[in-house]
Amino acid sequence: MSMTISESSYKDLKEYWDYQRKIEYNKELLKNSLKQMDIGPLGPKMDIDDMFDSIWVKVDEDDYENPPKNWIPKNNKLKFDWETDNLKGRPVILRAKKQNEDNNI
């Protein structure tokens, strides 16, 4: 099981974790863009991972976009503890309606 970022670790190393998440966000953006590209009849399709590797090394840090506040990384190691808790959702409790004894419907 991979670890997530604890609240105490985030408070101690806020700038570090924010930057790591920013990098991850931009990697996900690039990968998603490459997956959406349709190379079509221009020639043989390149492997997306190869394309990513060749493009990512050319991306300048100044061009990184900031992740939106509600973004949750796919990489579990870069998720905050509280982000994984939110994904579990609330437990569902089913309760039968009580019929009023006076009203037998």
Contact map, one row per residue, 1 for C-alpha under 8 A:
111000000000000000000000000000000000000000000000000000000000000000000000000000000000000000000000000000000
111100000000000000000000000000000000000000000000000000000000000000000000000110000000000000000000000000000
111110000000000000000000000000000000000000000000000000000000000000000000000110000000000000000000000000000
011111000000000000000000000000000000000000000000000000000000000000000000000111111000000000000000000000000
001111101100000000000000000000000000000000000000000000000000000000000000000011111000000000000000000000000
000111111100000000000000000000000000000000000000000000000000000000000000000000011000000000000000000000000
000011111110000000000000000000000000000000000000000000000000000000000000000000011000000000000000000000000
000001111111000000000000000000000000000000000000000000000000000000000000000000000000000000000000000000000
000011111111110000000000000000000000000000000000000000000000000000000000000000000000000000000000000000000
000011111111110010000000000000000000000000000000000000000000000000000000000000000000000000000000000000000
000000111111110000000000000000000000000000000000000000000000000000000000000000000000000000000000000000000
000000011111110000000000000000000000000000000000000000000000000000000000000000000000000000000000000000000
000000001111111110000000000000000000000000000000000000000000000000000000000000000000000000000000000000000
000000001111111111000000000000000000000000000000000000000000000000000000000000000000000000000000000000000
000000000000111111100000000000000000000000000000000000000000000000000000000000000000000000000000000000000
000000000000111111110000000000000000000000000000000000000000000000000000000000000000000000000000000000000
000000000100111111111000000000000000000000000000000000000000000000000000000001000000000000000000000000000
000000000000011111111100000000000000000000000000000000000000000000000000000000000000000000000000000000000
000000000000001111111110000000000000000000000000000000000000000000000000000000000000000000000000000000000
000000000000000111111111000000000000000000000000000000000000000000000000000001000000000000000000000000000
000000000000000011111111100000000000000000000000000000000000000000100000100001000000000000000000000000000
000000000000000001111111110000000000000000000000000000000000000111100000000000000000000000000000000000000
000000000000000000111111111000000000000000000000000000000000000100000000000000000000000000000000000000000
000000000000000000011111111100000000000000000000000000000000000000000000100000000000000000000000000000000
000000000000000000001111111110000000000000000000000000000000000011100000100000000000000000000000000000000
000000000000000000000111111111000000000000000000000000000000000110100000000000000000000000000000000000000
000000000000000000000011111111100000000000000000000000010000000000000000000000000000000000000000000000000
000000000000000000000001111111110000000000000000000000000000000000000000000000000000000000000000000000000
000000000000000000000000111111111000000000000000000000000000000000000000000000000000000000000000000000000
000000000000000000000000011111111100000000000000000100010000000000000000000000000000000000000000000000000
000000000000000000000000001111111110000000000001000100000000000000000000000000000000000000000000000000000
000000000000000000000000000111111111000000000000000000000000000000000000000000000000000000000000000000000
000000000000000000000000000011111111100000000000000000000000000000000000000000000000000000000000000000000
000000000000000000000000000001111111100000000001001100000000000000000000000000000000000000000000000000000
000000000000000000000000000000111111110000000001000000000000000000000000000000000000000000000000000000000
000000000000000000000000000000011111110000000000000000000000000000000000000000000000000000000000000000000
000000000000000000000000000000001111111000000000000000000000000000000000000000000000000000000000000000000
000000000000000000000000000000000011111100000000000000000000000000000000000000000000000000000000000000000
000000000000000000000000000000000000111111101000000000000000000000000000000000000000000000000000000000000
000000000000000000000000000000000000011111101000000000000000000000000000000000000000000000000000000000000
000000000000000000000000000000000000001111110000000000000000000000000000000000000000000000000000000000000
000000000000000000000000000000000000001111110000000000000000000000000000000000000000000000000000000000000
000000000000000000000000000000000000001111111000000000000000000000000000000000000000000000000000000000000
000000000000000000000000000000000000000011111100000000000000000000000000000000000000000000000000000000000
000000000000000000000000000000000000001100111110000000000000000000000000000000000000000000000000000000000
000000000000000000000000000000000000000000011111011000000000000000000000000000000000000000000000000000000
000000000000000000000000000000000000000000001111111000000000000000000000000000000000000000000000000000000
000000000000000000000000000000100110000000000111111100000000000000000000000000000000000000000000000000000
000000000000000000000000000000000000000000000011111110000000000000000000000000000000000000000000000000000
000000000000000000000000000000000000000000000111111111000000000000000000000000000000000000000000000000000
000000000000000000000000000000000100000000000111111111100000000000000000000000000000000000000000000000000
000000000000000000000000000001100100000000000001111111110000000000000000000000000000000000000000000000000
000000000000000000000000000000000000000000000000111111111000000000000000000000000000000000000000000000000
000000000000000000000000000000000000000000000000011111111100000000000000000000000000000000000000000000000
000000000000000000000000000000000000000000000000001111111110000000000000000000000000000000000000000000000
000000000000000000000000001001000000000000000000000111111110000000000000000000000000000000000000000000000
000000000000000000000000000000000000000000000000000011111110000000000000000000000000000000000000000000000
000000000000000000000000000000000000000000000000000001111111000000000000000000000000000000000000000000000
000000000000000000000000000000000000000000000000000000111111101100000000000000000000000000000000000000000
000000000000000000000000000000000000000000000000000000000111111100000000000000000000000000000000000000000
000000000000000000000000000000000000000000000000000000000011111100000000000000000000000000000000000000000
000000000000000000000000000000000000000000000000000000000001111100000000000000000000000000000000000000000
000000000000000000000000000000000000000000000000000000000011111110000000000000000000000000000000000000000
000000000000000000000110010000000000000000000000000000000011111111000000000000000000000000000000000000000
000000000000000000000100110000000000000000000000000000000000001111100000000000000000000000000000000000000
000000000000000000000100100000000000000000000000000000000000000111110000000000000000000000000000000000000
000000000000000000001100110000000000000000000000000000000000000011111010000000000000000000000000000000000
000000000000000000000000000000000000000000000000000000000000000001111110000000000000000000000000000000000
000000000000000000000000000000000000000000000000000000000000000000111110000000000000000000000000000000000
000000000000000000000000000000000000000000000000000000000000000000011111000000000000000000000000000000000
000000000000000000000000000000000000000000000000000000000000000000111111100000000000000000000000000000000
000000000000000000000000000000000000000000000000000000000000000000000111110000100010000000000000000000000
000000000000000000001001100000000000000000000000000000000000000000000011111101100000000000000000000000000
000000000000000000000000000000000000000000000000000000000000000000000001111100100000000000000000000000000
000000000000000000000000000000000000000000000000000000000000000000000000111111100000000000000000000000000
011100000000000000000000000000000000000000000000000000000000000000000000111111100000000000000000000000000
011110000000000000000000000000000000000000000000000000000000000000000000001111100000000000000000000000000
000110000000000010011000000000000000000000000000000000000000000000000000101111110000000000000000000000000
000110000000000000000000000000000000000000000000000000000000000000000001111111111011000000000000000000000
000111100000000000000000000000000000000000000000000000000000000000000000000001111111000000000000000000000
000111100000000000000000000000000000000000000000000000000000000000000000000000111111100000000000000000000
000000000000000000000000000000000000000000000000000000000000000000000000000000011111110000000000000000000
000000000000000000000000000000000000000000000000000000000000000000000001000000111111111000000000000000000
000000000000000000000000000000000000000000000000000000000000000000000000000000111111111100000000000000000
000000000000000000000000000000000000000000000000000000000000000000000000000000001111111110000000000000000
000000000000000000000000000000000000000000000000000000000000000000000000000000000111111110000000000000000
000000000000000000000000000000000000000000000000000000000000000000000000000000000011111110000000000000000
000000000000000000000000000000000000000000000000000000000000000000000000000000000001111111000000000000000
000000000000000000000000000000000000000000000000000000000000000000000000000000000000111111100000000000000
000000000000000000000000000000000000000000000000000000000000000000000000000000000000000111110000000000000
000000000000000000000000000000000000000000000000000000000000000000000000000000000000000011111000000000000
000000000000000000000000000000000000000000000000000000000000000000000000000000000000000001111100000000000
000000000000000000000000000000000000000000000000000000000000000000000000000000000000000000111110000000000
000000000000000000000000000000000000000000000000000000000000000000000000000000000000000000011111000000000
000000000000000000000000000000000000000000000000000000000000000000000000000000000000000000001111100000000
000000000000000000000000000000000000000000000000000000000000000000000000000000000000000000000111110000000
000000000000000000000000000000000000000000000000000000000000000000000000000000000000000000000011111000000
000000000000000000000000000000000000000000000000000000000000000000000000000000000000000000000001111100000
000000000000000000000000000000000000000000000000000000000000000000000000000000000000000000000000111110110
000000000000000000000000000000000000000000000000000000000000000000000000000000000000000000000000011111110
000000000000000000000000000000000000000000000000000000000000000000000000000000000000000000000000001111110
000000000000000000000000000000000000000000000000000000000000000000000000000000000000000000000000000111110
000000000000000000000000000000000000000000000000000000000000000000000000000000000000000000000000001111111
000000000000000000000000000000000000000000000000000000000000000000000000000000000000000000000000001111111
000000000000000000000000000000000000000000000000000000000000000000000000000000000000000000000000000000111
